Structures are given as C-alpha cells and as structure tokens.
Amino acid sequence: MKTAVRFFVALLVCSPFFVPSSSVIAQEKEGPDSISELSKESEQVAAQLAADFKAGYEAGDAEAISNLFADNGEFIDSQRVAYSGRENIKTEFTALFERSQERQIELVVDAVRPVATGVILEDGHAWIQSGSDKTTTVSQYTSVLVKQGDDWKIGSLRDIKSEFASTADRLNSLSWIVGDWIDESDAGIAEYVFGWSEDGSFLVGSYQIRNKESEDVKGTVRIGWCPVTKQFKSWTFDSDGGVSIGHWNPIPEGWLIKTTGTRSDGVSGSSTNYYEQAGEGKIIWKSFDRHVGGEKQEDVEVVLIRKPPVPGQAAAKASESAGKD
C-alpha cells in the first residue's frame, strides 16, 4: 500500500454583498434626455436580471434560471463548453445544484452598454460561496441582454474566467480531508491524519502503514497550490528517506495525480493515482502505471474510511465549545 489521499474541488463560489456599480455608454438619439433614459433603463434591466438570477441560483431552481434566457439563448462556462437553448441550460444548472447543496451568489455589474434597439451588453463579476466550508470563487462574466416582446432576456452569458478568491479558498475546497482515516485489509493497516499548517497555507498529513509481510512505513505529506503551474501539488516524504512529488489534474470523477519520486537508495519511480470521494466518509484510491527502477509494479486499490472520534475526545471538544459560548 502507498500513500492515499483524494481531494474534490468545487468550482463555483461567492461573497455576501451586492454592489451594482454601473457605467453606461449609450448611442446618441434625438432628444436631450435620450442618453440618460437609455442609461437608466439599461441599469434597471441589468439589476432586475441580476436579482432574479441570484434568487434562482440560491434556491437551486434550475428551471427559473433557464427561463431568464431567451428561447435560443446560450450559456458558455469557464471551460468554453457551450449550452444552447433553455433545456440544455436547465440540465447543466440542475447538475451544478446537485453537486453543491449550499450556495450563495452576488453579482456585481461593472458596466452596461446599450448597443442597439433591444440589445444591451453587460460586464460584471459573480462572487460565489459554496459548500459547508464557504469556499469562495470569483467569476468574470459578460452577457448580451435582448428584448423579446415586453420582456428582457439573457441572449448569451459567458463565464470568461473563474478562479478561487485566494489561496486559502483553494485549500478550503480540500478541507473535507482533514481528520483521521484508516484502511484495513488482509495485507495490513494504513492510517492517515490530515490537518492545517499553522499559517493556513498548506494541508499537512502523516501516515503509518503496518504491513504483515514487510517492514512498517511512516511518512508525511504536504499539499499546496503551485502558482506557476496553476494546480495543486503534493510532496511526500517517507521514513526511509524517499521523496515524491505529485501534480494534480481534475477529472469529472475526482483527480488524476501524476507522481514521480526517488527512494533513499537513488532508485526512481513513477505512478498515476486516481482519487474518488465515495460519500462523506470514504475515499477510493487507485494507483496504476506504477514503475520502480524501470520495472512495472502491480496496480493497487485502497478504500479509506474516516475514523469516528474517540468518545472521550468528542466529549472534551463539546465541553470546550460550551465553555466558549
């Protein structure tokens, strides 16, 4: 058994305030008040659609969201995947709401520009909080608002760029791994403990693997965000002096981590690891394409279960919390 950890990243997040700050550039029309009237109408349209979008998003109402779009409207996410038509947009937001049960969103309208009769361009930012850990992301968006009959609809909404608001927010999306984990099998027992570094910039862990047919192995793990490669990175150090580095790549089911390392005797190795969160208290870890010193190794699969708190520790924590109140 090798070190096993798996992390799930939620991609959307937000902030608890709504500050519409709009600047308007309008085409000239006849009449002294035409520009101000266009500006006022555009701001009102953008503000109302933003309020309706917020209400539908926080209620998890995918149908209400889709109804804000024009019949042939489109939504383009940050990965440049386009969803055309209300039904496809509804399906996408339904899946999004199923992945994140707790959510808040605030829309900041940066600029509104009426460019033709019944057409408004809007630029803004969306702040989103999701999950029980309130992980925050910010998305830059642009939209085309069109008038259909007496109603204004979203003709096109494009998520130009989505990113976590800070390094801490990136790591918060992995905070569910904090705690004690264990795997028991015929081969032995593997235990893992994860927590936060003192400065909050890393997730740190330790592990102990007790094998029945080989020597026990201990080690430490540190996970952080690499600003150069724009991905999570892990460093593992074992008790024998070996070191490995993992580069994390998100996939729909979880993560693929390409790992390379060197043992204390100088022999190098590599592997591809797959991590999937199977419920609140279970992690499935698979390791394949494993090579040590040029020789292929057997594939490995481990299921980690979250260890329940020791009754005495639970009581102590409850007492400590009550004392603070």
N, C-alpha and C positions, 0 to 999 in steps of 0.2 A: 504494500500500500504506500502511496505517496501523499504529499500534502494535498488536501482537498478543500477548496473554498469556491463559492459561486456567488456572483452578485447580479442583481437585477436593477436596471436603470430606468426610472421613469423619465419621459422626455418633455413633459409639459409642466409648467409651474407659474406662480403669480404673487402679487403684493397687495396688501389690504388698503388700497386707496385708489380713488378715481379722480384724475385731474385732467379734464379735457382742456388742452391748450392748443387752439386752432389759429392758423394763419391762412388767409384766403387771398388767392389771386383770381380775379374774375375778368371775363371778357367784357369789353365795353358794349353797352346797349344804349338805345336812346332813352333819355330821361335822366335827370340829375340823381335820382335815388336808386338807379338800377343796380349799380355795383354793390351798394350796401345791402339792398334787398336780396341779391343773389348770395352774398356772403352770409347773411342771417339765415336764409333758407338752407344753405349747404351745411352750416353748423348744426342747425336743428335736426336735419336728416341724419347726419353722422352720429350725433349724440343719441338720437332715438334708437337707431340700429345698434349702437354700442350697448345701450341699456337692455334692449331685447336679447342681444347675443349673450350678455352676461347672465340674464335671468335663465335662459335656456341651458346655458353651459353649466351653471352651478346646480340646476335642478336635474341635470343628467337627461334632459329631454332632447333626444336626437331629432325627433320629428319637428319640434319647434325651431331648432337650429336650421334644419333643411328648408323650412318654409320661409326663412329670411332670404333665401336665394331665389334668383329668377328661375323660370322654368328650365332654361338651358344654362344655368349658372355653373360655375366651376370652383373647386377648392384645390389649391396646389400646396402640398405640405413642404416642410423644410428639406425633404429628401427629393424634391421635384417630382413627386408622384401626384398625378392629376386625377381628380374625381369629378366627373361631369354629370350633371343632372341631379335633381333632388334625391332620387332613390339611392344613388351611389354615395352622395354626401351623407345621407341619413345612415347608411350602412357603416361608413367609416367612423362617424361620431358615436354610433352605438357601440362599436368595438372599443373605441377610446374610453368611453364612460365605463365599460365593463372592466377595463384594466385599472382604472383609478376610481374608487368609490368616494373618496373625499377630495374636493377640489374647490378652489376659488379662482376667479379671474377678474382682472381690472384692465380696462382698455384706455390707453392714453392716446388721444387723437392729436398728432403733431401738425398736420397740415391738411386742408381741404381746398380743392381747386375745381370749380365748375368749368368744364372744358367745352361743353356743347349743351344744347337744349336736352334736358333729361339725362345728363351724364355728369357724374361727379367723381373725381379722383381723390382718394384718401390715403394718407400715410400715417402710421402710428406704431405703437408698441403694446404688446399684450404681456402683462405680468401674471403668472400662473403659479398657484400653490397647489400641490397635490400630495396625497398620501398622508398617513398619520404623522409623519415626521416633518410635514410642511415644507418639503423641498421646493425651492423657488427657481423658476427659469424665466427668462425674458425672451420674447419673440418680436422681431421687427417685421411688420407686415405692410402690404399695400393692397388696396381694394378699389374696384370700379363699381360705383353705385349707379343703378339705372332706374328710370321711372317706367313702370308698367301700369297703364291706366292711371288710377289715382294713388297708387302705392309705389314706394321706393323699395327696391330690392338690391341684393348683392349680386352683381353680374359676375364678378371674379374676386376671389380672395386668395392672395399668395403669401405664404409664410416665407419671407426672404431669408431669415436667419434665426435660429433658436439656439440658445446656449444657457447654461446654468448661470445664475446671477453671481456666484462666487465659488471659490474652491471648496469652501465649507459646504455649500449647497450640493456640489458634485458628490462629495463624500457622504452627505446625508442620504443620498439615494441608495447607498450601500449599507446604511446603518442597521438594517434588519439582521445583519450577520453578527452583530455584537451579542456576545453571550457564550455559553458553553455548548459544545457539540460532541457527539460520540458516534462511533461506528463499531459494532461488534460483529465479528464473523468467525468462521472456523479457523482463519489464519491468525487472528489476534484482535487487539483492541486499539482503535485510534481515537484520540481525544484532542479537541481543539478549543481554544479560548481566544475570543477576539474582543477588543475594546478600542478606545480612542487614545491617541497620543496626547500628551499633556497640552500641546499647543493646538490640538484640533486639526492639524494639517494632514494627518495620516490615520489610517486604521492599522492597528498593530495586533499581532496574534502570536500565540505559541502553540506548539503541538507536541504530542508524545505518542509514538507508535510502538506498541508492545507486540512483537511477533512471536509465535510459538516455535518457529523453526529457524529464526535468525536473531541477530542482536537487536535490542531496542534502539529506536532512533528518536531524537529530540530536535527541535529547531524553532526558529522564529520566522514570522512573515510580516512584511510591511507593505501596505498598499497606498498609493497616492496618485495624483494626477500629473501627467507629463505635459507641460505647456508647449513643448516643441512638437511632439507627435500628436497632440490633442487626443490622448487616450489614457485610460488607466494603465498603471504599471505596477507590477508586484516584484518584490525582492524576497527570496527565501534563503535562509542560512541554516544548514543542518549541523548537528553536534559533531559530525566527523570532519567539518571544515569545508563542506561543499557549498557552492553558491549557485543560484539560478535566478534568471530574470524572465518575467512573463509580460507579454504585450497583449492587451485585451481588445477584442473585436466583438461588438454587439451583433447578435443574430436574433431572429424572432423568438426563439425558444429560450434564449439566455445569453451565454457568452462562449466564444471560442478564444482560447488563450494559447498563443504560440510561445513555448518556453524553451530556453536554451540555458545550459549550465555546465559547470565543471566540478568534478569531485575533488577531494583533497589530494588524490594521487595524480591529478592532472588529466584524467580521462574526461572527455567532453560528452555531452548527451543533449538530446532534444526530444520534445513531445508536443502533441496537440491535445489540449484539455477542453472538455465540454462541460459546462455547468448549467444546471436547470433547477430552479426553485419549484419543488413539488409540494405546494401547500405552505402553510405558515411555519411549520416546524420540520421540514425535510428538504435536504439538498441532494440531488443526484449528480455525481461526478464521474465522468468517463475520461480515460486517458488512452490515446491511441497514437499511431505513428511514432512509437517510442523507440529511440535508438540510444545505445550507450557504447561508446568506443567503436561506432560503425556497425554494431550488431543490433538487429531488430529484437525488441522485447515484446512480451505478451501484453495484450490490451488489459486494462484494469477498469473495473466499475465499483464504486463505493457509494453507499447511501448513508448520509449523516443525519442523525436525529437530534433535535435540540433537547438538551438535558433539562429536566424540570428543576426549579430552585430547591435547595435543601430547606426543609420546613423551618429550621431554626433561623436560617438566613432570611427567609421570607418574612418571618415574624419581626426580626430585627429591623428590616427595611420599613415595614409598616409602622413600627413604633417610632422610628426616626422621622418618617414622613408626618406622623401625627404630632410629633413634638414641634416640627417646623410650623405647623398650622396654628 
